Structures are given as C-alpha cells and as structure tokens.
Amino acid sequence: MLDRFHSDDWRPHFFLSYARSRYRPDATDPDRWVVKFFNDLCQDVSHATGMPNPGFMDRQIPAGSKWPDQLADALSNCRVLVALFSPAYFSSEYCGKEWAAFLERISRQSAGLKRPVAIIPAMWVAMDMSEIPPTLHSMQNIPPGFPPAYAAEGLYGIMKLGRFREQYKETVLRLANIIKDRAAECDLAPGQISDLDTLDSPFAASPPTVRGHVVRLTLAAQDLNGLPAERDTYYYGRTSREWTPFRSEEHTTPIGAYAEQVLEDLGYQSVVDSIGEPAADAEESPRVLVVDPWAAKDEDMGGRLRRLDAKPVNVVAPFNAEDQQTTDASAELDDALKKALGQCLALAGSARRITTVSAFRDALPKAVNEAISRYFKTTRTHPPQIPPTIPRPSLKGPQP
C-alpha cells in the first residue's frame, strides 16, 4: 500500500468508478465510450477548476505498474468519486470495493460534521429505482435542471443517438460543475484507504432487482436447408440461430448469441427467437429484428417480413463487407429489403448495410433504445387491481 499524498494542484478532482465491459470480441476497445465520456468530463472539469489533473480513470495506469497500488493512490487523493451507475456496476465486486474504500475515507474525516457525501452518481444507462440498491435510494441520482434525455436514455444512450448530441454536451458540463462544487463543499483531505482486497462490496447485501422488461431479438435468416442453391453456406447453420453473418477465423459467434452478450453488457435481459416461431409474434416486450438481406429475397420469408412491416419494429441488417457474394449482390439485396421492410427501415434507430461486427455492436444499442422508447409510448398499461400500499419511489434527491 502506498503512503504518499499529492499536492493540491496534482490531486485528481474526481475518480471515475465504472464496470469494465465483460465482453471483448475483437481488437476494438469495448470501453471506448466510457473513455470518451471520461475525456470529455476531464476537459470540462479542467476548464471549470483550472487544475492540471481533473480526473483519474484506471486506463491511465501505465503498463508494468503495480495496478492495486496506483488505484489505491488515486482513491486516497481524489476529491470526489464519480460512480457510473449501470446494472453491471452493482454486480461488480471491484466497483463495490472502490465505493467501500472511498466511503470509509469519507467517514474518517466527516465524523460529527454536516457535509454532503463526496460521491456523485452518473447514470450510464437509464435505470428504475428497483435496479438501484435500496441503500442508495436517497441519493440525488438525477439532479434538477439536467436534460430530459439524460434521465430517459442515460449517458450511453445520448452519446450513441446523434439527435441528443447537444444534450450530451450539456449533461457533461453540468456534471463537471457539480464535481467542482461538491469538491469545494466537502473539502476532503487526502487520506489513506484500506487494502481493497480486505473490503466487501456494500451492494452484495442488498442487490437490486433485474430489469423488468426483456428485449426480444428476432432473427430473420434461413438455415442450410432453406438457402437458395447459389448462396454460400459458410455463414449459415442447421437452424437460423446458428446464422453467423460476420463469421471469420476471429469471430465465430452466431449473431443472436453475440447480440445477447452485447445487451447483457449494457444491463439488458434479452431472449432470441426466429421468424416463424410462435414466440416471435408476441408483443409483450420491446423487439429488434436482425435480418439477413438474403432472407428478404425468399418468397416465404419475404412474405413474413412484409407482415411484420405492418407493425414496424426496429431492424438491423448485416451486410458483411468480407462476404464477396453479398457485396456483389448488394444493390439487389438492398432493394429486396426495402420492399419487404420499408416502414421498419425508416424508423429512427434502424440500420441497414452494417458491414462489420464492430459496426453491428454500435448499431444494436441504438435500435434497442429506440425500440424500448417506442414500446413505452405505445404499449397498453394495465393498472393493478389492488391499490398499492406504499408510495412508488422516484429518482429524486434527499429532502433538505
């Protein structure tokens, strides 16, 4: 354990505590959106405070350094902790240890003093109160005056959806000002923390409930027996669930399983079905259709897609740039898709001609966010037959 403290000029104003992505399918950085948020926040905090070291993130630890010591050093010196709330955050043992260590440091210095807690929540994804541990319900998770899209979509959503770009900038600036003000109010001096390995996560004792709504991923693809004679079988399997449109030596995961992993990393539950299955016609959940453009050419499959288009759902259509047969027939396939799913493709968040697995990973959350938003706007609500016995909690700050 290090026993050194920094001068005021070089203490980080904030420590970013976040859950690392658990799914790393290729060389692309799976946490790049967190890194972008951190850099944007550092820039605004630096402008607001004039300090040369606005924030700390574990990605700053140089290769070859003693990682636990560097982490403890930052937790001992930072002025506030910014916790990036997501379902994965509260299930991460290490995030809980960071929280416990910093809270212990606060407690040692704040005994008998009336100070605000030097922990600032930032919502990475939109969350209900049921998804946040009960011990944190009194925290001001969504401060007054923040853009409405922040509460509705979370930081990740407003970063990914282009129409919220200005609201994202405003959210980051407001968070930077809160960091500056909270650091001044708390006036937290450097202080030694306990070894993280000796601490328990405070969230393990009161885990949040899982998300109440499941995202349905419907696959529209043929199996080996249904392919036209001229189509390359390399990307297909015995069932549509084995369809792997971006198959390569590095990527062998079927697209349905891959999509489930991407959504799990964002904290969503999901189920995968296929066109033609009874469950595929259910309307009790937000849905995204992942469609093979070759399926739209098939008479039977094309007819099913046209019926789906009558009640539009968000669509993501892979067009693998490494699949020469698909590239050669792209104009014909694109035309078949538009004829079968014209309304679906016109929806905000739908995407066709997704040429790489990385582009698919970026496009899928946009489609899911739009599907969830539309689901809550259009679905019928069924009020309980018996009035609730307790008031419904809401995301609000503690009473003065």
VEXDREN-2710 file (C-alpha; in Angstrom, 1 decimal):
% VEXDREN-2710
k/r/px/py/pz
1/MET/0.0/0.0/0.0
2/LEU/1.3/3.4/-0.9
3/ASP/1.6/6.0/1.8
4/ARG/2.0/9.2/-0.2
5/PHE/-0.3/12.1/-0.8
6/HIS/-0.2/14.6/-3.7
7/SER/-0.1/18.4/-3.5
8/ASP/-3.4/20.1/-4.0
9/ASP/-2.5/21.0/-7.6
10/TRP/-2.0/17.4/-8.6
11/ARG/-4.8/15.7/-6.7
12/PRO/-7.4/14.4/-9.2
13/HIS/-10.7/16.2/-8.8
14/PHE/-12.6/13.0/-9.4
15/PHE/-12.1/9.3/-9.5
16/LEU/-14.2/7.5/-12.2
17/SER/-15.6/4.2/-10.8
18/TYR/-17.1/2.1/-13.6
19/ALA/-17.8/-1.5/-14.5
20/ARG/-15.5/-2.7/-17.2
21/SER/-17.1/-4.4/-20.2
22/ARG/-17.1/-8.2/-19.7
23/TYR/-17.4/-9.0/-23.4
24/ARG/-14.3/-8.4/-25.6
25/PRO/-15.0/-9.9/-29.1
26/ASP/-12.2/-8.4/-31.1
27/ALA/-9.4/-5.8/-31.0
28/THR/-11.8/-2.9/-30.7
29/ASP/-11.8/-1.3/-27.3
30/PRO/-15.2/-2.3/-25.7
31/ASP/-15.0/0.5/-23.2
32/ARG/-14.2/3.3/-25.7
33/TRP/-17.5/5.1/-25.0
34/VAL/-16.6/5.2/-21.3
35/VAL/-13.2/6.6/-22.2
36/LYS/-14.7/9.2/-24.4
37/PHE/-17.1/10.3/-21.6
38/PHE/-14.1/10.4/-19.2
39/ASN/-12.1/12.6/-21.6
40/ASP/-15.0/15.0/-22.2
41/LEU/-15.7/15.3/-18.5
42/CYS/-12.0/15.9/-17.7
43/GLN/-11.9/18.7/-20.3
44/ASP/-14.9/20.5/-18.7
45/VAL/-13.7/19.9/-15.2
46/SER/-10.3/21.3/-16.2
47/HIS/-11.9/24.4/-17.6
48/ALA/-14.1/24.8/-14.5
49/THR/-11.3/24.4/-11.9
50/GLY/-8.2/25.5/-13.7
51/MET/-6.4/22.4/-12.3
52/PRO/-4.0/20.3/-14.3
53/ASN/-5.2/16.9/-13.1
54/PRO/-9.0/16.9/-13.4
55/GLY/-9.7/13.2/-13.1
56/PHE/-8.5/9.6/-12.7
57/MET/-9.5/6.5/-14.6
58/ASP/-7.8/3.1/-14.3
59/ARG/-6.9/3.3/-18.0
60/GLN/-4.3/5.9/-17.1
61/ILE/-2.2/3.3/-15.1
62/PRO/1.0/2.7/-17.2
63/ALA/1.7/-0.8/-18.3
64/GLY/4.0/-2.6/-15.9
65/SER/2.9/-0.5/-12.9
66/LYS/1.6/-2.1/-9.7
67/TRP/-2.1/-1.7/-10.6
68/PRO/-3.5/-2.1/-7.0
69/ASP/-1.1/0.5/-5.6
70/GLN/-1.9/3.0/-8.4
71/LEU/-5.6/2.5/-7.8
72/ALA/-5.3/3.0/-4.0
73/ASP/-3.2/6.1/-4.6
74/ALA/-5.9/7.7/-6.7
75/LEU/-8.6/6.7/-4.2
76/SER/-6.6/8.2/-1.4
77/ASN/-6.1/11.6/-3.1
78/CYS/-9.2/12.3/-5.2
79/ARG/-11.6/14.9/-4.0
80/VAL/-14.8/13.2/-5.2
81/LEU/-15.8/9.8/-6.6
82/VAL/-18.0/9.7/-9.7
83/ALA/-19.8/6.3/-9.9
84/LEU/-21.0/5.3/-13.3
85/PHE/-24.3/3.6/-12.5
86/SER/-25.4/0.6/-14.5
87/PRO/-26.7/-2.9/-13.7
88/ALA/-23.2/-4.2/-14.2
89/TYR/-21.8/-1.6/-11.8
90/PHE/-23.8/-3.0/-8.9
91/SER/-22.9/-6.6/-9.7
92/SER/-19.2/-5.8/-10.0
93/GLU/-17.4/-6.8/-6.8
94/TYR/-14.5/-4.5/-7.6
95/CYS/-16.7/-1.4/-8.1
96/GLY/-18.3/-2.2/-4.7
97/LYS/-14.8/-2.3/-3.1
98/GLU/-13.9/1.1/-4.6
99/TRP/-17.1/2.5/-3.2
100/ALA/-16.5/1.0/0.2
101/ALA/-12.9/2.2/0.3
102/PHE/-13.8/5.8/-0.6
103/LEU/-16.8/5.8/1.8
104/GLU/-14.5/4.6/4.6
105/ARG/-12.2/7.5/3.9
106/ILE/-15.1/10.0/3.9
107/SER/-16.4/8.6/7.3
108/ARG/-13.0/9.0/8.9
109/GLN/-12.9/12.7/8.1
110/SER/-16.6/13.6/8.4
111/ALA/-17.4/12.4/11.9
112/GLY/-19.6/15.0/13.6
113/LEU/-19.5/17.3/10.5
114/LYS/-22.5/18.1/8.3
115/ARG/-21.1/17.7/4.8
116/PRO/-22.6/16.4/1.6
117/VAL/-21.3/12.9/0.6
118/ALA/-18.4/13.3/-1.8
119/ILE/-19.9/10.6/-4.2
120/ILE/-21.6/11.7/-7.4
121/PRO/-23.8/9.2/-9.3
122/ALA/-23.7/9.4/-13.1
123/MET/-26.3/7.3/-15.0
124/TRP/-24.6/5.3/-17.7
125/VAL/-27.9/3.7/-18.7
126/ALA/-31.4/4.7/-17.7
127/MET/-32.4/2.8/-14.6
128/ASP/-35.5/2.3/-12.4
129/MET/-35.3/2.7/-8.7
130/SER/-35.8/-1.1/-8.4
131/GLU/-32.5/-1.5/-10.2
132/ILE/-30.6/0.5/-7.7
133/PRO/-29.7/-0.9/-4.3
134/PRO/-32.2/0.3/-1.6
135/THR/-29.3/1.9/0.4
136/LEU/-28.8/4.4/-2.4
137/HIS/-32.4/5.5/-2.9
138/SER/-31.8/8.7/-1.0
139/MET/-29.0/9.9/-3.3
140/GLN/-29.7/12.6/-5.9
141/ASN/-29.4/10.4/-8.9
142/ILE/-30.8/12.9/-11.5
143/PRO/-30.1/16.4/-10.3
144/PRO/-32.6/19.2/-11.2
145/GLY/-32.0/21.0/-14.5
146/PHE/-30.4/18.1/-16.3
147/PRO/-31.5/17.5/-19.9
148/PRO/-34.6/15.2/-20.1
149/ALA/-32.8/12.8/-22.5
150/TYR/-30.2/12.1/-19.7
151/ALA/-32.9/10.6/-17.4
152/ALA/-34.6/8.8/-20.3
153/GLU/-31.6/7.3/-22.0
154/GLY/-28.6/7.6/-19.7
155/LEU/-25.2/8.8/-20.8
156/TYR/-24.5/5.9/-23.2
157/GLY/-27.8/6.4/-25.0
158/ILE/-27.3/10.2/-25.5
159/MET/-23.8/9.6/-26.7
160/LYS/-24.9/7.0/-29.3
161/LEU/-28.0/8.7/-30.6
162/GLY/-26.9/11.6/-32.7
163/ARG/-30.1/13.7/-32.1
164/PHE/-29.1/14.0/-28.4
165/ARG/-25.5/15.3/-29.1
166/GLU/-26.3/18.8/-27.6
167/GLN/-28.0/17.3/-24.6
168/TYR/-24.9/15.1/-24.0
169/LYS/-22.6/18.1/-24.0
170/GLU/-24.9/19.9/-21.6
171/THR/-25.0/16.8/-19.3
172/VAL/-21.3/16.5/-19.2
173/LEU/-20.9/20.3/-18.5
174/ARG/-23.4/20.1/-15.6
175/LEU/-21.7/17.1/-14.1
176/ALA/-18.4/19.0/-14.3
177/ASN/-19.9/21.9/-12.4
178/ILE/-21.3/19.5/-9.8
179/ILE/-17.9/17.9/-9.4
180/LYS/-16.3/21.4/-8.9
181/ASP/-18.9/22.5/-6.4
182/ARG/-19.1/19.2/-4.4
183/ALA/-15.3/19.1/-4.1
184/ALA/-15.3/22.6/-2.6
185/GLU/-18.2/21.8/-0.2
186/CYS/-16.7/18.5/1.0
187/ASP/-13.1/19.8/1.3
188/LEU/-12.0/16.2/1.6
189/ALA/-8.3/16.0/2.5
190/PRO/-6.1/13.1/1.3
191/GLY/-6.4/10.1/3.4
192/GLN/-5.2/6.5/3.5
193/ILE/-7.7/3.8/2.4
194/SER/-7.9/0.2/3.4
195/ASP/-6.5/-2.5/1.2
196/LEU/-9.2/-3.2/-1.4
197/ASP/-8.8/-7.0/-1.0
198/THR/-9.9/-6.7/2.6
199/LEU/-13.2/-4.9/1.8
200/ASP/-16.6/-6.2/0.9
201/SER/-18.9/-4.7/-1.7
202/PRO/-21.8/-2.9/0.1
203/PHE/-24.1/-3.8/-2.8
204/ALA/-23.8/-7.6/-2.2
205/ALA/-26.0/-7.4/0.9
206/SER/-28.9/-5.6/-0.9
207/PRO/-28.7/-6.5/-4.6
208/PRO/-31.0/-4.5/-7.0
209/THR/-33.7/-6.3/-8.9
210/VAL/-33.1/-7.2/-12.6
211/ARG/-34.6/-5.1/-15.3
212/GLY/-38.3/-5.6/-15.6
213/HIS/-38.5/-5.7/-19.4
214/VAL/-36.9/-8.1/-21.7
215/VAL/-35.6/-7.1/-25.2
216/ARG/-36.7/-9.6/-27.8
217/LEU/-34.2/-10.3/-30.6
218/THR/-35.9/-11.9/-33.6
219/LEU/-33.7/-13.4/-36.2
220/ALA/-34.8/-13.5/-39.9
221/ALA/-32.4/-15.8/-41.6
222/GLN/-32.6/-19.2/-43.4
223/ASP/-31.0/-22.4/-42.3
224/LEU/-28.8/-24.6/-44.5
225/ASN/-31.9/-26.4/-45.9
226/GLY/-33.7/-23.2/-46.9
227/LEU/-30.9/-21.5/-48.8
228/PRO/-31.1/-20.9/-52.5
229/ALA/-28.7/-23.1/-54.4
230/GLU/-26.3/-20.3/-55.3
231/ARG/-25.9/-19.0/-51.8
232/ASP/-22.6/-19.7/-49.9
233/THR/-23.3/-21.9/-46.9
234/TYR/-20.3/-20.6/-44.9
235/TYR/-22.3/-18.2/-42.8
236/TYR/-25.3/-20.5/-42.0
237/GLY/-26.1/-23.5/-39.8
238/ARG/-28.7/-26.1/-39.1
239/THR/-31.1/-23.5/-37.7
240/SER/-31.4/-19.8/-38.1
241/ARG/-30.0/-19.4/-34.6
242/GLU/-26.6/-20.6/-36.0
243/TRP/-26.6/-17.8/-38.6
244/THR/-23.2/-16.0/-38.3
245/PRO/-23.1/-13.2/-40.9
246/PHE/-19.7/-11.9/-39.8
247/ARG/-18.1/-15.3/-39.5
248/SER/-14.3/-15.3/-39.7
249/GLU/-11.3/-17.0/-38.1
250/GLU/-11.5/-14.4/-35.3
251/HIS/-15.3/-14.3/-35.0
252/THR/-17.3/-17.5/-34.8
253/THR/-20.2/-16.5/-32.5
254/PRO/-23.7/-16.7/-34.1
255/ILE/-25.2/-13.2/-34.4
256/GLY/-28.0/-14.0/-31.9
257/ALA/-25.7/-15.1/-29.2
258/TYR/-23.4/-12.2/-29.9
259/ALA/-26.3/-9.7/-29.7
260/GLU/-27.3/-11.2/-26.3
261/GLN/-23.8/-10.7/-25.0
262/VAL/-23.7/-7.0/-26.2
263/LEU/-27.0/-6.3/-24.5
264/GLU/-26.1/-8.1/-21.3
265/ASP/-23.0/-5.9/-21.1
266/LEU/-25.4/-2.9/-21.1
267/GLY/-27.5/-4.4/-18.4
268/TYR/-30.4/-5.7/-20.5
269/GLN/-32.1/-9.0/-20.4
270/SER/-32.8/-10.5/-23.8
271/VAL/-34.3/-13.5/-25.5
272/VAL/-33.6/-14.7/-29.0
273/ASP/-36.3/-16.2/-31.3
274/SER/-36.7/-16.7/-35.0
275/ILE/-39.3/-15.7/-37.5
276/GLY/-41.9/-18.5/-37.7
277/GLU/-41.7/-19.4/-34.0
278/PRO/-44.9/-18.7/-32.0
279/ALA/-43.0/-16.5/-29.6
280/ALA/-41.8/-14.3/-32.4
281/ASP/-45.4/-12.9/-32.7
282/ALA/-45.5/-11.8/-29.1
283/GLU/-45.9/-8.1/-28.4
284/GLU/-45.2/-8.0/-24.6
285/SER/-41.6/-6.8/-25.0
286/PRO/-39.6/-4.3/-27.0
287/ARG/-38.3/-6.0/-30.1
288/VAL/-35.4/-5.7/-32.6
289/LEU/-35.4/-7.6/-35.8
290/VAL/-31.9/-8.8/-37.0
291/VAL/-32.5/-9.7/-40.7
292/ASP/-30.3/-11.4/-43.3
293/PRO/-30.8/-9.4/-46.6
294/TRP/-30.8/-12.8/-48.4
295/ALA/-33.9/-13.8/-46.5
296/ALA/-35.8/-10.8/-47.9
297/LYS/-35.4/-12.4/-51.4
298/ASP/-37.0/-15.7/-50.3
299/GLU/-40.7/-15.8/-51.2
300/ASP/-41.9/-17.3/-47.9
301/MET/-39.5/-15.4/-45.7
302/GLY/-40.1/-12.1/-47.6
303/GLY/-43.9/-12.5/-47.0
304/ARG/-43.4/-12.9/-43.3
305/LEU/-41.2/-9.8/-43.3
306/ARG/-43.9/-7.8/-45.1
307/ARG/-46.4/-8.8/-42.5
308/LEU/-44.0/-7.6/-39.7
309/ASP/-43.6/-4.3/-41.6
310/ALA/-47.3/-3.6/-41.0
311/LYS/-46.5/-3.0/-37.3
312/PRO/-43.0/-1.6/-37.6
313/VAL/-40.1/-2.8/-35.4
314/ASN/-36.6/-1.7/-35.4
315/VAL/-34.3/-3.5/-37.9
316/VAL/-30.6/-4.2/-38.0
317/ALA/-29.4/-5.7/-41.3
318/PRO/-25.8/-7.1/-41.5
319/PHE/-24.1/-6.7/-44.9
320/ASN/-20.7/-8.3/-44.3
321/ALA/-18.1/-6.4/-46.4
322/GLU/-15.9/-9.5/-46.4
323/ASP/-18.7/-11.6/-47.9
324/GLN/-18.0/-11.2/-51.6
325/GLN/-21.2/-12.7/-52.7
326/THR/-23.2/-10.3/-50.6
327/THR/-21.1/-7.3/-51.8
328/ASP/-21.7/-8.3/-55.4
329/ALA/-25.4/-8.6/-54.9
330/SER/-25.7/-5.6/-52.6
331/ALA/-28.0/-3.5/-54.8
332/GLU/-30.4/-6.4/-55.4
333/LEU/-30.4/-7.3/-51.7
334/ASP/-30.9/-3.7/-50.6
335/ASP/-33.9/-3.4/-53.0
336/ALA/-35.4/-6.6/-51.6
337/LEU/-35.0/-5.4/-48.0
338/LYS/-36.7/-2.0/-48.8
339/LYS/-39.6/-3.7/-50.5
340/ALA/-40.1/-6.1/-47.5
341/LEU/-39.4/-3.8/-44.6
342/GLY/-39.8/-0.2/-45.9
343/GLN/-41.5/1.1/-42.8
344/CYS/-39.2/-0.7/-40.4
345/LEU/-36.1/0.6/-42.1
346/ALA/-37.5/4.1/-41.9
347/LEU/-37.7/4.1/-38.1
348/ALA/-35.1/6.1/-36.1
349/GLY/-32.5/3.6/-34.9
350/SER/-33.0/1.1/-37.7
351/ALA/-29.8/0.4/-39.7
352/ARG/-29.2/-1.5/-42.9
353/ARG/-25.9/-2.3/-44.6
354/ILE/-24.0/-3.0/-41.4
355/THR/-20.7/-4.0/-42.9
356/THR/-18.6/-5.1/-39.8
357/VAL/-19.1/-6.8/-36.5
358/SER/-17.9/-3.6/-34.8
359/ALA/-20.5/-1.6/-36.7
360/PHE/-23.1/-4.1/-35.6
361/ARG/-22.1/-3.7/-31.9
362/ASP/-22.5/0.1/-32.3
363/ALA/-25.8/-0.1/-34.2
364/LEU/-27.6/-2.6/-31.9
365/PRO/-27.9/-0.4/-28.8
366/LYS/-29.3/2.4/-30.9
367/ALA/-32.0/0.1/-32.3
368/VAL/-32.7/-1.2/-28.8
369/ASN/-33.0/2.2/-27.2
370/GLU/-35.5/3.3/-29.9
371/ALA/-37.5/0.0/-29.5
372/ILE/-37.7/0.5/-25.8
373/SER/-38.7/4.1/-26.1
374/ARG/-41.5/3.3/-28.6
375/TYR/-42.7/0.4/-26.6
376/PHE/-43.3/2.5/-23.5
377/LYS/-45.1/5.2/-25.6
378/THR/-47.4/2.8/-27.4
379/THR/-48.0/-0.2/-25.2
380/ARG/-51.2/-0.5/-23.2
381/THR/-50.7/-0.2/-19.4
382/HIS/-52.6/-2.4/-17.0
383/PRO/-53.1/-0.8/-13.6
384/PRO/-53.1/-3.1/-10.6
385/GLN/-56.5/-4.3/-9.4
386/ILE/-55.5/-3.6/-5.8
387/PRO/-54.2/-0.2/-4.9
388/PRO/-50.5/-0.2/-3.8
389/THR/-49.9/0.0/0.0
390/ILE/-46.7/2.1/-0.3
391/PRO/-45.9/5.1/-2.5
392/ARG/-43.9/4.4/-5.6
393/PRO/-40.3/5.6/-5.3
394/SER/-38.8/8.1/-7.8
395/LEU/-35.4/9.3/-8.7
396/LYS/-35.1/12.4/-6.6
397/GLY/-32.7/13.9/-4.1
398/PRO/-32.9/13.9/-0.3
399/GLN/-35.2/16.4/1.3
400/PRO/-33.4/19.4/2.8
END
